[in-house]
Structure formats: structure tokens, C-alpha cells
Amino acid sequence: MNKTKIQTVKNPYGHQVRQWCGSCKHRLIEDDGSRICGLMQIKVKRYFVCSHWLMNDAVRVAGLRNGGVVKLRGTKETIIN
């Protein structure tokens, strides 16, 4: 399996965001769950990232409001309140 390093960037509130198809503003989801790049109109894989990547609105505003928590994957232990 070819492992590629996923780049991360920070949103305006200091949270790390993975720079990949799942966090892109142009990502569209088909009824069968496959991803389409709305800009290039092609089916893309999970870790796909191109030079047109833009942070989507949901991750851009993550951290704006209080009340959310971050849980550790696997154990579900709260690590950030």
C-alpha cells in the first residue's frame, strides 16, 4: 500500500485541518457515497488533493463557538473541551 503524507493546515481558529478531498470546498458526495470534485467534475479517491483545494465552510468555522469537544479516536476519551 502506498502511504502518502497528508498535509495539514490551520483554520482561522487554530485547529489543524487535513488538506484532502474530505475537507475541500469543491467536494460533492454521490448517492452511493463516492466523491466527486465539483470543480473538475471527476470521481476522486479519499486522499485526493489538488492545487484547487479550498477549505470547506464546516472546517473553516470549527472552533468558532464554545461547547464542542474533541475525543481521542478509539477510546472516545475527551481531550479538548
A tleap script that builds the chain and sets N, CA, C and O, in Angstrom:
source leaprc.protein.ff14SB
mol = sequence {
  NMET ASN LYS THR LYS ILE GLN THR VAL LYS
  ASN PRO TYR GLY HIE GLN VAL ARG GLN TRP
  CYS GLY SER CYS LYS HIE ARG LEU ILE GLU
  ASP ASP GLY SER ARG ILE CYS GLY LEU MET
  GLN ILE LYS VAL LYS ARG TYR PHE VAL CYS
  SER HIE TRP LEU MET ASN ASP ALA VAL ARG
  VAL ALA GLY LEU ARG ASN GLY GLY VAL VAL
  LYS LEU ARG GLY THR LYS GLU THR ILE ILE
  CASN
}
set mol.1.N position { 0.842 -1.186 0.000 }
set mol.1.CA position { 0.000 0.000 0.000 }
set mol.1.C position { 0.883 1.243 0.000 }
set mol.1.O position { 1.826 1.342 0.785 }
set mol.2.N position { 0.583 2.165 -0.858 }
set mol.2.CA position { 1.364 3.386 -0.969 }
set mol.2.C position { 0.855 4.408 0.040 }
set mol.2.O position { -0.264 4.904 -0.092 }
set mol.3.N position { 1.653 4.721 1.031 }
set mol.3.CA position { 1.260 5.705 2.039 }
set mol.3.C position { 1.777 7.067 1.618 }
set mol.3.O position { 2.966 7.238 1.349 }
set mol.4.N position { 0.874 8.035 1.563 }
set mol.4.CA position { 1.274 9.399 1.257 }
set mol.4.C position { 1.036 10.236 2.495 }
set mol.4.O position { 0.069 10.018 3.225 }
set mol.5.N position { 1.897 11.173 2.725 }
set mol.5.CA position { 1.764 12.040 3.892 }
set mol.5.C position { 0.670 13.061 3.622 }
set mol.5.O position { 0.686 13.764 2.611 }
set mol.6.N position { -0.272 13.126 4.541 }
set mol.6.CA position { -1.368 14.074 4.403 }
set mol.6.C position { -0.935 15.398 5.005 }
set mol.6.O position { -0.509 15.460 6.158 }
set mol.7.N position { -1.047 16.448 4.220 }
set mol.7.CA position { -0.688 17.786 4.684 }
set mol.7.C position { -1.797 18.331 5.579 }
set mol.7.O position { -2.972 18.024 5.374 }
set mol.8.N position { -1.430 19.128 6.554 }
set mol.8.CA position { -2.420 19.789 7.388 }
set mol.8.C position { -2.192 21.295 7.349 }
set mol.8.O position { -1.073 21.774 7.168 }
set mol.9.N position { -3.269 22.010 7.522 }
set mol.9.CA position { -3.223 23.465 7.605 }
set mol.9.C position { -4.061 23.863 8.816 }
set mol.9.O position { -4.845 23.058 9.319 }
set mol.10.N position { -3.902 25.086 9.281 }
set mol.10.CA position { -4.692 25.556 10.411 }
set mol.10.C position { -5.831 26.427 9.907 }
set mol.10.O position { -5.662 27.231 8.990 }
set mol.11.N position { -7.003 26.251 10.529 }
set mol.11.CA position { -8.115 27.132 10.180 }
set mol.11.C position { -7.953 28.445 10.945 }
set mol.11.O position { -7.031 28.554 11.753 }
set mol.12.N position { -8.800 29.432 10.729 }
set mol.12.CA position { -8.635 30.738 11.390 }
set mol.12.C position { -8.669 30.679 12.915 }
set mol.12.O position { -8.247 31.628 13.576 }
set mol.13.N position { -9.165 29.577 13.485 }
set mol.13.CA position { -9.263 29.461 14.938 }
set mol.13.C position { -8.189 28.547 15.520 }
set mol.13.O position { -8.259 28.161 16.687 }
set mol.14.N position { -7.190 28.201 14.699 }
set mol.14.CA position { -6.033 27.457 15.175 }
set mol.14.C position { -6.161 25.954 15.179 }
set mol.14.O position { -5.271 25.276 15.692 }
set mol.15.N position { -7.230 25.398 14.630 }
set mol.15.CA position { -7.406 23.950 14.599 }
set mol.15.C position { -6.760 23.362 13.353 }
set mol.15.O position { -6.862 23.927 12.264 }
set mol.16.N position { -6.090 22.215 13.521 }
set mol.16.CA position { -5.468 21.526 12.400 }
set mol.16.C position { -6.546 20.916 11.512 }
set mol.16.O position { -7.490 20.302 12.009 }
set mol.17.N position { -6.407 21.082 10.207 }
set mol.17.CA position { -7.342 20.538 9.226 }
set mol.17.C position { -6.534 19.752 8.211 }
set mol.17.O position { -5.545 20.252 7.674 }
set mol.18.N position { -6.956 18.517 7.947 }
set mol.18.CA position { -6.296 17.719 6.912 }
set mol.18.C position { -6.614 18.305 5.552 }
set mol.18.O position { -7.767 18.611 5.249 }
set mol.19.N position { -5.593 18.458 4.744 }
set mol.19.CA position { -5.767 19.016 3.404 }
set mol.19.C position { -5.948 17.856 2.441 }
set mol.19.O position { -4.973 17.327 1.907 }
set mol.20.N position { -7.207 17.456 2.216 }
set mol.20.CA position { -7.549 16.356 1.341 }
set mol.20.C position { -8.958 16.549 0.826 }
set mol.20.O position { -9.613 17.532 1.170 }
set mol.21.N position { -9.423 15.649 0.026 }
set mol.21.CA position { -10.733 15.781 -0.603 }
set mol.21.C position { -11.847 15.973 0.427 }
set mol.21.O position { -12.765 16.760 0.196 }
set mol.22.N position { -11.782 15.275 1.549 }
set mol.22.CA position { -12.841 15.333 2.550 }
set mol.22.C position { -13.050 16.698 3.162 }
set mol.22.O position { -14.135 16.971 3.677 }
set mol.23.N position { -12.055 17.568 3.126 }
set mol.23.CA position { -12.190 18.903 3.714 }
set mol.23.C position { -12.210 20.002 2.657 }
set mol.23.O position { -12.054 21.180 2.979 }
set mol.24.N position { -12.399 19.621 1.412 }
set mol.24.CA position { -12.361 20.592 0.311 }
set mol.24.C position { -13.735 21.203 0.046 }
set mol.24.O position { -14.758 20.525 0.137 }
set mol.25.N position { -13.739 22.455 -0.273 }
set mol.25.CA position { -14.968 23.187 -0.581 }
set mol.25.C position { -15.650 22.645 -1.844 }
set mol.25.O position { -16.869 22.753 -1.977 }
set mol.26.N position { -14.893 22.075 -2.756 }
set mol.26.CA position { -15.429 21.593 -4.029 }
set mol.26.C position { -15.948 20.158 -3.970 }
set mol.26.O position { -16.464 19.661 -4.971 }
set mol.27.N position { -15.827 19.484 -2.835 }
set mol.27.CA position { -16.214 18.084 -2.715 }
set mol.27.C position { -17.729 17.936 -2.769 }
set mol.27.O position { -18.464 18.670 -2.108 }
set mol.28.N position { -18.175 16.985 -3.557 }
set mol.28.CA position { -19.581 16.600 -3.631 }
set mol.28.C position { -19.659 15.109 -3.338 }
set mol.28.O position { -18.735 14.364 -3.660 }
set mol.29.N position { -20.757 14.670 -2.728 }
set mol.29.CA position { -20.938 13.255 -2.415 }
set mol.29.C position { -22.098 12.720 -3.247 }
set mol.29.O position { -23.189 13.292 -3.250 }
set mol.30.N position { -21.854 11.619 -3.952 }
set mol.30.CA position { -22.889 10.953 -4.732 }
set mol.30.C position { -23.773 10.120 -3.800 }
set mol.30.O position { -23.416 9.899 -2.642 }
set mol.31.N position { -24.912 9.662 -4.295 }
set mol.31.CA position { -25.824 8.830 -3.512 }
set mol.31.C position { -25.164 7.528 -3.053 }
set mol.31.O position { -25.510 7.002 -1.995 }
set mol.32.N position { -24.220 7.005 -3.835 }
set mol.32.CA position { -23.543 5.751 -3.470 }
set mol.32.C position { -22.350 5.980 -2.538 }
set mol.32.O position { -21.663 5.027 -2.172 }
set mol.33.N position { -22.099 7.233 -2.152 }
set mol.33.CA position { -21.022 7.551 -1.223 }
set mol.33.C position { -19.716 7.947 -1.887 }
set mol.33.O position { -18.777 8.350 -1.200 }
set mol.34.N position { -19.636 7.843 -3.193 }
set mol.34.CA position { -18.398 8.217 -3.881 }
set mol.34.C position { -18.268 9.738 -3.920 }
set mol.34.O position { -19.259 10.464 -3.837 }
set mol.35.N position { -17.038 10.200 -4.048 }
set mol.35.CA position { -16.762 11.635 -4.051 }
set mol.35.C position { -16.521 12.147 -5.463 }
set mol.35.O position { -15.882 11.495 -6.289 }
set mol.36.N position { -17.052 13.328 -5.707 }
set mol.36.CA position { -16.892 13.992 -6.996 }
set mol.36.C position { -16.267 15.351 -6.728 }
set mol.36.O position { -16.663 16.037 -5.786 }
set mol.37.N position { -15.305 15.746 -7.533 }
set mol.37.CA position { -14.772 17.095 -7.452 }
set mol.37.C position { -15.713 17.987 -8.252 }
set mol.37.O position { -15.817 17.845 -9.470 }
set mol.38.N position { -16.394 18.899 -7.579 }
set mol.38.CA position { -17.343 19.780 -8.237 }
set mol.38.C position { -16.691 20.736 -9.219 }
set mol.38.O position { -17.338 21.233 -10.140 }
set mol.39.N position { -15.412 20.989 -9.018 }
set mol.39.CA position { -14.697 21.909 -9.901 }
set mol.39.C position { -14.258 21.221 -11.191 }
set mol.39.O position { -14.451 21.744 -12.288 }
set mol.40.N position { -13.655 20.023 -11.034 }
set mol.40.CA position { -13.132 19.304 -12.205 }
set mol.40.C position { -14.111 18.286 -12.767 }
set mol.40.O position { -13.884 17.750 -13.851 }
set mol.41.N position { -15.222 18.004 -12.035 }
set mol.41.CA position { -16.240 17.050 -12.463 }
set mol.41.C position { -15.666 15.655 -12.720 }
set mol.41.O position { -15.962 15.030 -13.738 }
set mol.42.N position { -14.831 15.170 -11.769 }
set mol.42.CA position { -14.276 13.816 -11.864 }
set mol.42.C position { -14.481 13.110 -10.527 }
set mol.42.O position { -14.560 13.752 -9.479 }
set mol.43.N position { -14.566 11.763 -10.578 }
set mol.43.CA position { -14.612 10.984 -9.353 }
set mol.43.C position { -13.214 10.979 -8.747 }
set mol.43.O position { -12.222 10.825 -9.459 }
set mol.44.N position { -13.142 11.150 -7.432 }
set mol.44.CA position { -11.841 11.191 -6.775 }
set mol.44.C position { -11.813 10.216 -5.616 }
set mol.44.O position { -12.855 9.835 -5.082 }
set mol.45.N position { -10.611 9.817 -5.236 }
set mol.45.CA position { -10.429 8.912 -4.107 }
set mol.45.C position { -10.348 9.703 -2.808 }
set mol.45.O position { -10.260 10.931 -2.813 }
set mol.46.N position { -10.379 8.979 -1.705 }
set mol.46.CA position { -10.433 9.556 -0.365 }
set mol.46.C position { -9.327 10.565 -0.090 }
set mol.46.O position { -9.606 11.654 0.411 }
set mol.47.N position { -8.095 10.236 -0.402 }
set mol.47.CA position { -6.959 11.091 -0.055 }
set mol.47.C position { -6.558 12.048 -1.173 }
set mol.47.O position { -5.507 12.684 -1.095 }
set mol.48.N position { -7.365 12.153 -2.187 }
set mol.48.CA position { -7.037 13.012 -3.324 }
set mol.48.C position { -6.969 14.476 -2.872 }
set mol.48.O position { -7.807 14.940 -2.098 }
set mol.49.N position { -5.984 15.172 -3.355 }
set mol.49.CA position { -5.882 16.615 -3.128 }
set mol.49.C position { -5.237 17.224 -4.368 }
set mol.49.O position { -4.306 16.658 -4.941 }
set mol.50.N position { -5.738 18.371 -4.768 }
set mol.50.CA position { -5.190 19.008 -5.963 }
set mol.50.C position { -4.829 20.450 -5.644 }
set mol.50.O position { -4.996 20.909 -4.513 }
set mol.51.N position { -4.344 21.143 -6.627 }
set mol.51.CA position { -3.907 22.525 -6.423 }
set mol.51.C position { -5.086 23.484 -6.256 }
set mol.51.O position { -4.885 24.653 -5.928 }
set mol.52.N position { -6.307 23.006 -6.477 }
set mol.52.CA position { -7.503 23.845 -6.336 }
set mol.52.C position { -8.171 23.687 -4.970 }
set mol.52.O position { -9.258 24.224 -4.756 }
set mol.53.N position { -7.539 22.957 -4.037 }
set mol.53.CA position { -8.142 22.694 -2.726 }
set mol.53.C position { -8.438 23.998 -1.994 }
set mol.53.O position { -7.585 24.882 -1.913 }
set mol.54.N position { -9.653 24.111 -1.463 }
set mol.54.CA position { -10.062 25.223 -0.618 }
set mol.54.C position { -10.770 24.643 0.597 }
set mol.54.O position { -11.557 23.706 0.462 }
set mol.55.N position { -10.506 25.181 1.772 }
set mol.55.CA position { -11.101 24.695 2.999 }
set mol.55.C position { -12.620 24.895 2.957 }
set mol.55.O position { -13.097 25.990 2.661 }
set mol.56.N position { -13.382 23.822 3.257 }
set mol.56.CA position { -14.830 23.973 3.226 }
set mol.56.C position { -15.315 24.749 4.449 }
set mol.56.O position { -14.586 24.897 5.430 }
set mol.57.N position { -16.529 25.233 4.384 }
set mol.57.CA position { -17.062 26.115 5.418 }
set mol.57.C position { -17.147 25.448 6.790 }
set mol.57.O position { -16.916 26.097 7.811 }
set mol.58.N position { -17.478 24.156 6.818 }
set mol.58.CA position { -17.635 23.467 8.101 }
set mol.58.C position { -16.332 23.422 8.899 }
set mol.58.O position { -16.342 23.680 10.103 }
set mol.59.N position { -15.227 23.105 8.260 }
set mol.59.CA position { -13.959 23.047 8.995 }
set mol.59.C position { -13.341 24.428 9.161 }
set mol.59.O position { -12.540 24.640 10.072 }
set mol.60.N position { -13.700 25.363 8.299 }
set mol.60.CA position { -13.188 26.730 8.441 }
set mol.60.C position { -13.694 27.375 9.721 }
set mol.60.O position { -12.965 28.140 10.351 }
set mol.61.N position { -14.937 27.081 10.120 }
set mol.61.CA position { -15.512 27.691 11.316 }
set mol.61.C position { -15.380 26.806 12.560 }
set mol.61.O position { -15.876 27.175 13.625 }
set mol.62.N position { -14.726 25.652 12.445 }
set mol.62.CA position { -14.529 24.789 13.617 }
set mol.62.C position { -13.752 25.554 14.675 }
set mol.62.O position { -12.675 26.086 14.404 }
set mol.63.N position { -14.300 25.606 15.878 }
set mol.63.CA position { -13.658 26.332 16.959 }
set mol.63.C position { -14.235 27.720 17.159 }
set mol.63.O position { -13.835 28.421 18.089 }
set mol.64.N position { -15.156 28.130 16.320 }
set mol.64.CA position { -15.768 29.455 16.428 }
set mol.64.C position { -16.638 29.558 17.673 }
set mol.64.O position { -16.573 30.546 18.403 }
set mol.65.N position { -17.447 28.540 17.911 }
set mol.65.CA position { -18.350 28.549 19.054 }
set mol.65.C position { -17.822 27.636 20.152 }
set mol.65.O position { -17.162 26.635 19.874 }
set mol.66.N position { -18.112 27.980 21.377 }
set mol.66.CA position { -17.767 27.108 22.503 }
set mol.66.C position { -18.782 25.982 22.595 }
set mol.66.O position { -19.870 26.063 22.025 }
set mol.67.N position { -18.421 24.941 23.309 }
set mol.67.CA position { -19.364 23.859 23.546 }
set mol.67.C position { -19.000 22.559 22.868 }
set mol.67.O position { -19.497 21.507 23.268 }
set mol.68.N position { -18.157 22.591 21.863 }
set mol.68.CA position { -17.756 21.361 21.198 }
set mol.68.C position { -16.621 20.680 21.946 }
set mol.68.O position { -15.913 21.316 22.728 }
set mol.69.N position { -16.452 19.400 21.706 }
set mol.69.CA position { -15.363 18.650 22.326 }
set mol.69.C position { -14.609 17.885 21.255 }
set mol.69.O position { -15.146 17.602 20.184 }
set mol.70.N position { -13.360 17.551 21.552 }
set mol.70.CA position { -12.550 16.687 20.705 }
set mol.70.C position { -12.276 15.434 21.491 }
set mol.70.O position { -11.796 15.495 22.623 }
set mol.71.N position { -12.586 14.270 20.885 }
set mol.71.CA position { -12.399 12.997 21.576 }
set mol.71.C position { -11.291 12.208 20.910 }
set mol.71.O position { -11.110 12.270 19.694 }
set mol.72.N position { -10.552 11.465 21.721 }
set mol.72.CA position { -9.465 10.628 21.244 }
set mol.72.C position { -10.051 9.452 20.482 }
set mol.72.O position { -10.921 8.744 20.990 }
set mol.73.N position { -9.576 9.248 19.271 }
set mol.73.CA position { -10.075 8.166 18.435 }
set mol.73.C position { -9.811 6.829 19.109 }
set mol.73.O position { -8.730 6.618 19.659 }
set mol.74.N position { -10.768 5.937 19.074 }
set mol.74.CA position { -10.600 4.616 19.673 }
set mol.74.C position { -11.171 4.546 21.070 }
set mol.74.O position { -12.066 3.744 21.335 }
set mol.75.N position { -10.664 5.380 21.975 }
set mol.75.CA position { -11.143 5.323 23.363 }
set mol.75.C position { -12.290 6.270 23.628 }
set mol.75.O position { -12.997 6.114 24.624 }
set mol.76.N position { -12.494 7.251 22.760 }
set mol.76.CA position { -13.535 8.271 22.915 }
set mol.76.C position { -13.342 9.130 24.160 }
set mol.76.O position { -14.286 9.758 24.637 }
set mol.77.N position { -12.122 9.156 24.684 }
set mol.77.CA position { -11.801 9.999 25.834 }
set mol.77.C position { -11.749 11.454 25.375 }
set mol.77.O position { -11.118 11.762 24.364 }
set mol.78.N position { -12.409 12.350 26.111 }
set mol.78.CA position { -12.415 13.755 25.768 }
set mol.78.C position { -11.039 14.342 26.059 }
set mol.78.O position { -10.535 14.251 27.178 }
set mol.79.N position { -10.429 14.957 25.013 }
set mol.79.CA position { -9.089 15.533 25.207 }
set mol.79.C position { -9.104 17.045 25.122 }
set mol.79.O position { -8.184 17.688 25.628 }
set mol.80.N position { -10.128 17.645 24.493 }
set mol.80.CA position { -10.253 19.092 24.449 }
set mol.80.C position { -11.723 19.432 24.698 }
set mol.80.O position { -12.605 18.946 23.991 }
set mol.81.N position { -11.978 20.263 25.698 }
set mol.81.CA position { -13.346 20.713 25.979 }
set mol.81.C position { -13.587 22.060 25.371 }
set mol.81.O position { -14.682 22.608 25.497 }
savepdb mol mol.pdb
quit
